[in-house]
Amino acid sequence: MDPYGKEELLNFYDRRLEKHGDSPGAVGWTSIGQHRRYQAILHAAGDLTGKKILDFGCGKGDLYGFLRDSGRLVGYCGVDVNPNLVDLARRKHPEAEFLVHDVEERPLARTFDVILICGVFNLRIAGIAESLRSSLVRLMPLCREGLHLNVPSARAAHKGVDLHYEVPEELLAFARRELSPSATLHDDLVEDELFLSVFREEIEKGI
């Protein structure tokens, strides 16, 4: 990510955390919106029981809490670039694994069954589109089955000035070209949002 963009990102969430505390508002969501997006991305991901999951951009660990409270038993690891959010996640969920890590700066030397990327590339900051694509290219080799991502859609009827929007056709074309031909895109799970699922090609072929 652009260095200025990364600094802006860290400062943005530090300010929200200070203002909103341990609530969805700290990561820019409402409780209803957060719940709806978690349900949608887990619907796209399918049955995760017993699988090793990477929650990329885990924030303060809310997705882990949702997985646990809904009875989904997974091997969980959350990573985020913001140390203050990760510190809160660790204090809330000491039984889970949370790491401060920037995949664009150094590789994450582990593999997972599924990678979930929920609400990570939403903020309109310098270099966000490039960071999204760079991160996906780095993450795809780390998953044995596939990864699932949601982002605001450029087709949204009403756009916020602080949000980054992706053009559906461009995002899907990038995924099929750079990540795997086995990529699908849904725009009907949450209003004005895109849900991208990219599968390892050999999984799709049943190899």
Residue pairs with C-beta under 8 A, 6 or more apart in sequence:
1 9
1 102
1 104
1 127
1 128
1 130
1 131
1 134
2 125
2 126
2 127
2 130
2 131
4 126
5 125
5 126
5 127
5 128
5 131
6 81
6 102
8 125
8 126
9 81
9 82
9 123
9 125
10 81
10 82
12 123
12 125
13 26
13 27
13 59
13 82
13 84
13 85
14 82
14 84
16 25
16 26
16 27
16 28
17 26
17 60
17 84
17 85
17 88
19 25
19 26
20 26
22 60
22 88
22 92
23 31
24 30
24 31
24 33
24 34
24 62
26 59
26 60
26 85
27 34
27 59
27 60
27 62
27 85
27 119
28 119
28 122
28 123
29 37
29 119
34 62
34 119
35 66
36 190
37 118
37 119
37 150
37 190
37 193
38 62
38 63
38 66
38 118
40 150
40 189
40 190
40 193
40 195
41 116
41 118
41 148
41 150
41 195
42 48
42 67
42 72
42 116
43 189
44 148
44 186
44 189
44 195
44 197
45 114
45 116
45 148
45 197
48 67
48 72
48 74
48 113
48 114
49 72
49 73
49 74
50 73
50 74
50 75
51 74
51 75
51 112
51 113
51 114
51 145
52 74
52 75
52 77
52 111
52 112
52 113
52 114
53 67
53 74
53 75
53 76
53 77
53 112
53 113
53 114
53 115
53 116
54 77
54 78
54 79
54 108
54 110
54 112
54 114
54 115
54 116
54 139
54 142
54 143
55 63
55 64
55 76
55 77
55 78
55 79
55 116
55 118
56 79
56 103
56 115
56 116
56 117
56 120
56 135
56 139
57 79
57 80
57 81
57 117
57 118
57 119
57 120
58 64
58 78
58 79
58 80
58 85
58 86
58 89
58 98
59 80
59 82
59 85
59 89
60 85
60 86
60 88
60 89
60 92
61 78
61 88
61 89
61 90
61 92
61 93
61 96
61 98
63 78
63 116
63 118
64 76
64 78
64 89
64 93
64 96
65 92
65 93
67 74
67 76
68 93
76 96
76 97
77 97
77 98
77 99
77 110
77 112
78 86
78 89
78 96
78 97
78 98
78 99
79 98
79 99
79 100
79 101
79 103
79 108
80 86
80 89
80 98
80 99
80 100
80 101
81 100
81 101
81 102
82 100
83 100
86 98
86 99
86 100
89 96
89 98
90 98
101 108
103 135
103 138
103 139
104 131
104 134
104 135
104 138
107 138
108 138
108 142
110 142
111 142
111 143
111 144
112 142
112 143
112 144
113 143
113 144
113 145
114 143
114 145
114 146
114 147
114 148
115 139
115 142
115 143
115 146
115 147
115 148
116 147
116 148
117 135
117 139
117 147
117 148
117 149
117 150
118 149
118 150
119 150
120 149
121 128
121 131
121 132
121 135
121 149
121 151
121 164
122 151
122 152
122 163
122 164
123 162
123 163
123 164
124 161
124 162
124 163
124 164
125 164
128 164
129 164
129 166
132 151
132 166
133 174
133 178
136 147
136 149
136 175
136 178
136 179
136 198
137 178
137 179
139 147
140 147
140 179
140 180
140 198
143 200
144 200
144 203
145 199
145 200
145 203
146 180
146 182
146 197
146 198
146 199
146 200
146 203
147 197
147 198
148 195
148 196
148 197
148 198
149 195
149 196
149 197
149 198
150 189
150 190
150 193
150 194
150 195
150 196
151 164
151 165
151 166
151 171
151 193
151 194
151 196
152 159
152 163
152 164
152 165
152 166
152 192
152 193
152 194
153 165
153 166
153 168
153 187
153 192
153 193
153 194
154 165
154 166
154 167
154 168
155 168
155 187
155 192
156 165
156 192
157 192
158 192
159 165
166 194
168 185
168 187
168 194
171 185
171 194
171 196
172 183
172 184
172 185
172 196
175 183
175 185
175 196
175 198
176 183
179 198
180 198
180 199
180 200
180 201
181 201
182 198
182 199
182 200
182 201
182 203
182 204
183 196
183 197
183 198
183 199
184 196
184 197
185 194
185 195
185 196
185 197
186 194
186 195
186 197
187 193
187 194
187 195
189 195
